[in-house]
Amino acid sequence: MTSERPATGATSREGLPWLPALAFFLVLTAYYIIRPVRDQLIGAVGSTALPAFYIAVFVATLLLAPLFGYMVSRFRRAPLLAWSYSFFIACLVAFVPAFLAQDRIGARNLGIVFFVWTTVFNVFVVSLFWSFMADIYDSVRARAVFPIIAMGGMGGALFGPVITSTLVSVVGIAPLLVVSACMLALALVCLLWMSSRQPPRQGAAVVEDVAIGGSLLAGIRAAWSQPFLRNMAILMLLSDGIGTLAYALVADAVHATMHDKVAITQFYSRLDLAINLFGALMQFTITRWVLVRLGATWGLIIPSVVNVLLLLWVAAASGFVLAFPLPWFSGAVAVSVSVITIMQVVTRGMAYGMTKPASDVLYTRVAREERYKGKNFVETAVWRLGDVLVTSGVVGLRALGVGVAGMALISMCGSLVATWISHRAGTSPDLLPEADIDTRRAA
């Protein structure tokens, strides 16, 4: 049985979130160094390969869900972090010889393996990080500090593409994987230090850091049986559509206009930089205010409303390309300034800049088992199921003669439903109550 004690002195114990912000900076730096490396493989083959890639990702995440459930059930928090992050660090180093031989292996063959691994890397490493954050902050405190931690991540999401864009033409692609591994190792050091000093929470109480126990498949069952997790799973499927649609269409444009793997890597790194600058702008200007003043529910609703308006614009002006040059994007001006690319920048920027911090705040109000197992299942297998459905849908609709405008209108309907589901998720009856703010400050 897990022992509990009041959260006396919690405010002074938690202090400023500078160390979690630094850790998230390092995690996203590691990911955004290798994301353009992955995307140059996609740009080399086009969006027709995406359904197969995403099916492989979905199968991999589905198979890994019971393994993750086993680790959560059997290991305390520190060993769980150490084993998970160390596995991905070792894999990064192991991929170096493959990229040295990329021309012999082929972009498609290497692409499907590295795409699957990188996508699993992203969802598991980031999901585990936020499960850990939800374990050490209660809901009221999380609304204030999670945007700050997310800003640290945005810093890494900006720094990673800069490293890639700067170094890829000097050292090549393969050495970037070693740089990414070093960043992830530093992040692990920060997380282990925090784990040793900050015990987990259950509601407003501090609890003992023990293995969670329970069933290996508890996360899968919870995603269908509990109202909050079920709503979050539906929201994940609906919200994923617009970003994946934009990603597929941009991949087609890159495939049609660019053929050099270094140039494609640079383009995607600069596109990521633009997306993350927008996300950072959200963090600095509105997200923290929304979460503290309006609550996490509005942090889910507002991006869905923005998506509806954005998709209406795309449907009306899908072929529109801005006339002024953007030398930042070098030889891919038509791709970089098209409405589709603007859609990708805004939707992904909103997702990382507001939706993610808001959803992670809500996860502080569920039990520890659902916080790790249920959250991980929703943010891995359910997310990747959405990728499979959307990319397959894009291929199917294109075969039927449906253009970008038609796809945008279909996605807009999904965003309208997502707005309603966002409200249901934020007001789910199974969420633990928030501590009274005045009582929390006095604790």
Summary of the structure (lengths in Angstrom):
residues: 443
radius of gyration: 21.0
end to end distance: 24.9
largest distance: 64.9
contacts: 1641
relative contact order: 0.17
helix: 82%
strand: 2%
